[in-house]
């Protein structure tokens, strides 16, 4: 998912300024309650290997009613269940390939 910020999409923004600076700006927005920033921060963190914190931001965006955050969170949780291995054998989901998390779609 992509958000348009002025003339740049979130993906272009991250490539232009780098992941560290993008994280700082997303974090500032997320901490001030900006839901698209929560979604983007969650995706950026999860893609960077900081899955627990990424999940927390995805969850906050989902709880605020953002459909993109809900989708990202459901995928993350499903992947966590799948990679945890069988729980009681039958009915365990197969392991899924590593997936990157999209950011939020703009209008």
C-alpha positions in Angstrom: 0.0 0.0 0.0 1.2 3.5 -0.8 0.5 6.9 0.7 1.2 10.0 -1.3 2.9 12.8 0.7 3.0 15.9 -1.4 4.8 14.8 -4.6 6.2 11.5 -3.2 4.7 8.1 -2.3 5.7 6.7 1.0 7.9 4.1 -0.8 9.7 6.9 -2.7 10.0 8.9 0.5 11.7 6.0 2.3 14.1 5.5 -0.6 14.9 9.2 -0.8 15.6 9.9 2.8 16.6 6.4 4.0 14.9 4.0 6.4 16.3 5.7 9.6 15.0 9.1 8.7 11.7 7.8 7.4 11.3 5.9 10.7 11.9 9.1 12.7 9.3 11.0 10.7 6.8 8.2 10.8 7.3 7.8 14.6 6.7 11.5 15.2 3.5 11.3 13.2 2.4 8.0 14.8 3.1 9.3 18.4 1.0 12.3 17.7 -1.9 10.1 16.6 -1.6 10.2 12.8 -3.0 6.9 11.7 -1.3 6.6 8.3 2.0 7.2 10.0 1.2 4.4 12.5 0.5 2.0 9.6 3.7 3.0 7.7 5.8 2.8 10.9 4.5 -0.6 11.6 5.3 -1.8 8.1 8.7 -0.3 8.1 9.6 -1.8 11.5 8.3 -5.2 10.6 10.2 -5.2 7.3 13.3 -4.1 9.2 13.1 -7.1 11.6 11.6 -5.2 14.5 8.5 -7.3 14.4 7.2 -6.8 17.9 7.3 -3.1 17.7 5.9 -3.2 14.2 3.0 -5.3 15.4 2.2 -2.8 18.2 2.0 0.1 15.7 -0.1 -2.1 13.2 -2.4 -3.0 16.1 -2.8 0.7 17.1 -3.7 1.6 13.5 -6.1 -1.4 13.3 -7.8 -0.4 16.6 -8.2 3.1 15.2 -10.2 1.6 12.3 -7.6 1.6 9.5 -8.4 -1.3 7.0 -4.8 -1.4 5.8 -3.5 -1.8 9.3 -6.0 -4.5 9.9 -4.9 -6.4 6.8 -1.2 -6.0 7.7 -1.8 -7.1 11.3 -3.8 -10.2 10.2 -1.0 -11.2 7.8 1.7 -10.7 10.4 -0.2 -12.7 13.0 -0.9 -15.5 10.5 2.8 -15.6 9.6 3.7 -15.8 13.3 1.4 -18.7 13.8 2.7 -20.4 10.7 6.4 -20.0 11.6 5.8 -21.1 15.2 5.4 -24.7 14.0 2.7 -27.2 14.7 0.7 -26.8 17.9 -0.8 -30.1 18.6 -0.2 -31.5 15.1 -3.4 -31.6 13.1 -4.7 -28.3 11.8 -1.4 -26.5 11.9 -0.9 -24.0 9.1 2.0 -24.6 6.7 5.0 -22.4 6.9 4.6 -19.3 4.8 7.4 -17.5 2.8 8.8 -14.3 4.3 6.5 -11.4 3.3 7.2 -7.7 3.3 4.5 -5.5 4.7 3.0 -2.8 2.5 2.5 0.7 3.8 -0.9 2.5 3.7 -2.7 3.3 0.5 -3.3 7.0 -0.3 -6.3 8.4 -1.9 
